[in-house]
Amino acid sequence: MNKKDNILKAALKLFVEQGEQTTSMKWIAREAECGIGTMYNYFQSKEDLINELYVEIKTRLFAYTFDGHDINVPVKQQFISTWLKFIDYAILNPLEYKFLQVYSHSPKISKQATEKVNKLINPVLEIFEKGKREGIIKNHDALQLLIFTNGAVTASVLIDPEISKHRKNAIILMAWDAIKS
C-alpha cells in the first residue's frame, strides 16, 4: 500500500469509528503513520479526503457488483444477482458500507463526486429500464425504484450484518415482488 492508500484506509476507520466532526487531519495522519504535510500533499482538506474516499468506495462497490454481469439474462435474474452481490460486498466490507450509509446523502459530498458516482449507477438503472420496457417492472422512475430497493436491502443488512444466504435471497425476492408489475 502506498501513502495515499494508507491515508484513505486510516480516514475510513476513523470516520466510521469516531465520526467526521471528531476526526482531525492530524489524527488521520497519525493513524496512517505519515506526516501532516504528506496528508496535504494528497488532500487539500478533510472534505476533499471524504469526497475521494466516497468515490473510491462507490467505484469498488459497483465494480464488484457488476463483475461478470450479463445483460443478456432475464431482468429478474439480473436484479437478483446484482443485489446479492451488493449485499455480499456490504458484508465483506463493513467499514466501507457504514461509511456509505453516512455519506451517501451528506452535504459534504461535492457535486463533482456525485456526478462521478451517478455514472456508476447506470447499469442498475438499465436493469429497471429494461424491466419497464418488458412490462415486468412497475412503470415508475428508475431512480426511485433504485432508491426504494436500496433502502430495503440496506436496512436488512444493517439490522443483520451476518445475514444467512437463505435470508439474503428472501430479502431480494421481497424487493423484487415490491417492484414487479
C-alpha positions in Angstrom: 0.0 0.0 0.0 1.2 3.5 -0.8 0.9 6.5 1.5 -2.3 7.8 -0.2 -3.9 4.3 0.3 -2.8 4.3 4.0 -4.3 7.7 4.4 -7.6 6.7 2.9 -7.7 3.5 5.0 -7.0 5.4 8.2 -9.6 8.0 7.3 -12.2 5.4 6.7 -11.5 3.7 10.0 -11.6 7.0 12.0 -14.6 8.5 10.2 -16.7 5.3 10.8 -15.5 4.8 14.4 -15.4 8.4 15.6 -17.3 10.5 13.1 -16.1 13.2 10.8 -16.5 16.0 13.3 -14.3 14.3 15.9 -11.7 13.2 13.3 -9.0 15.7 12.6 -6.5 15.6 9.7 -3.8 15.3 12.4 -5.4 12.1 13.8 -5.7 10.7 10.3 -2.0 11.4 9.7 -1.1 9.7 13.0 -3.3 6.6 12.2 -1.8 6.5 8.6 1.7 6.8 10.1 2.6 9.8 7.9 3.3 13.5 8.5 0.5 16.1 8.3 2.4 17.7 5.3 2.1 14.4 3.5 -1.7 14.4 4.1 -1.9 17.9 2.5 0.2 16.7 -0.5 -2.6 14.3 -1.3 -5.7 16.1 0.0 -6.4 19.8 0.2 -8.9 19.4 3.0 -10.9 17.0 5.1 -13.8 17.5 2.7 -11.5 16.6 -0.3 -10.5 13.4 1.5 -14.1 12.5 2.3 -15.1 13.0 -1.4 -12.2 11.0 -2.7 -12.9 8.2 -0.3 -16.6 8.2 -1.2 -15.9 8.0 -4.9 -13.3 5.3 -4.4 -15.6 3.1 -2.2 -18.6 3.5 -4.6 -16.3 2.6 -7.5 -15.2 -0.6 -5.8 -18.8 -1.4 -4.8 -20.0 -1.1 -8.4 -17.0 -2.9 -9.9 -17.6 -5.8 -7.5 -21.4 -5.8 -8.1 -21.1 -5.8 -11.8 -18.1 -8.1 -12.2 -19.4 -10.8 -14.6 -22.8 -9.1 -15.1 -24.6 -10.4 -18.1 -27.1 -8.1 -19.7 -28.5 -10.9 -21.8 -30.0 -12.9 -19.0 -33.6 -12.2 -17.9 -34.2 -9.0 -16.0 -35.3 -10.8 -12.8 -32.0 -12.8 -12.8 -30.0 -9.6 -13.4 -31.9 -7.9 -10.5 -31.3 -10.8 -8.1 -27.6 -11.3 -8.9 -26.9 -7.6 -8.7 -28.5 -7.2 -5.3 -27.0 -10.4 -3.9 -23.5 -9.1 -4.9 -24.4 -5.8 -3.4 -25.2 -7.5 -0.1 -22.0 -9.6 -0.3 -19.9 -6.5 -0.8 -21.5 -4.8 2.2 -20.9 -7.9 4.4 -17.3 -8.3 3.2 -16.6 -4.5 3.7 -18.5 -3.4 6.8 -16.5 -0.2 7.4 -16.9 0.9 3.8 -20.6 0.1 3.9 -21.1 2.1 7.2 -19.2 5.0 5.6 -21.5 5.0 2.6 -24.6 5.0 4.8 -23.3 8.2 6.5 -22.0 10.0 3.4 -24.3 8.9 0.6 -26.7 11.8 1.3 -24.2 14.1 3.1 -23.8 17.8 2.1 -20.1 17.1 2.4 -20.2 15.2 -0.9 -19.4 17.6 -3.8 -21.2 18.0 -7.0 -18.3 16.5 -8.9 -18.2 13.4 -6.6 -21.9 13.0 -7.0 -21.6 13.2 -10.8 -18.9 10.5 -10.8 -20.9 8.2 -8.7 -24.1 8.8 -10.7 -22.4 7.5 -13.8 -21.6 4.3 -11.8 -25.3 3.5 -11.2 -26.3 3.4 -14.9 -26.1 -0.4 -15.1 -28.5 -0.7 -12.2 -30.8 1.9 -13.8 -30.7 0.0 -17.0 -32.0 -3.2 -15.3 -35.0 -1.2 -14.1 -35.5 0.4 -17.5 -35.3 -2.9 -19.4 -37.8 -4.4 -16.9 -40.1 -1.5 -17.5 -39.8 -1.9 -21.3 -40.6 -5.6 -21.0 -43.6 -4.8 -18.7 -42.3 -6.8 -15.8 -41.3 -3.9 -13.6 -43.6 -1.2 -12.4 -43.6 1.9 -14.6 -42.1 4.3 -12.1 -39.0 6.4 -12.3 -35.9 4.1 -12.4 -34.0 6.1 -9.9 -37.0 5.9 -7.5 -37.1 2.2 -8.0 -33.4 2.0 -7.2 -33.8 4.2 -4.1 -36.7 2.0 -2.9 -34.8 -1.2 -3.5 -31.6 0.1 -2.0 -33.4 1.2 1.2 -34.9 -2.2 1.7 -31.7 -4.0 1.1 -29.6 -1.6 3.2 -31.9 -1.8 6.2 -31.8 -5.6 6.1 -28.0 -5.7 6.0 -27.7 -3.1 8.8 -30.1 -5.0 11.0 -28.3 -8.3 10.4 -24.8 -7.9 9.1 -24.2 -11.7 9.3 -27.3 -12.4 7.2 -27.7 -16.0 6.0 -27.7 -17.0 2.3 -31.4 -18.0 2.7 -32.3 -14.7 4.3 -30.4 -12.7 1.6 -32.4 -14.5 -1.1 -35.6 -13.9 0.7 -34.9 -10.2 1.0 -34.0 -9.8 -2.6 -37.2 -11.7 -3.6 -39.3 -9.4 -1.4 -37.7 -6.4 -3.1 -38.4 -8.0 -6.5 -42.0 -8.6 -5.5 -42.4 -5.0 -4.5 -41.3 -3.6 -7.8 -42.5 -6.1 -10.3 -45.7 -5.4 -12.4 
